């Protein structure tokens, strides 16, 4: 057993990390319920969002890095989405094998349908929260993400 003790900030960040883990689990369950009628899961929806919100077409590896997850998991889901006509691969002028992933019209419609379900849900979830408090939470999370990169 180590004699190392947490600093006050270290103890607070540990508690925050545990809360973020619990929140992530609950968000995934809620997301699964929210978009299940569309044939989506939270994981598929998250990948659609990464593709939809990207400034330009990107590779699977790039999306995985942006999302902070393993490339193999993203690749598996993207391959499923491609088989269903939701995304398509385009040639990447910078890399022969790392194709770019884009939404098809079907994929864009599906993503927009998910967002139309998410908007009222998140509006209800955010009731009573101040935008200043949300911005502070984003700053702390952003700094922790940066330090982990």
Protein Blocks (a to p, Z undefined) as FASTA:
>chain_A
ZZbdcdfklmmmmmmmmmmmmmmmmmmmmmmmmmmmnopafklmmmmmmmmmpmbdcdfk
lmmmmnopafklmmmmmmmmmmnopaccdddfkbmklccddddfklmmmmmmmmmmmmmm
mmmmmgoiafklmmmmmmmmmmmmmmmZZ
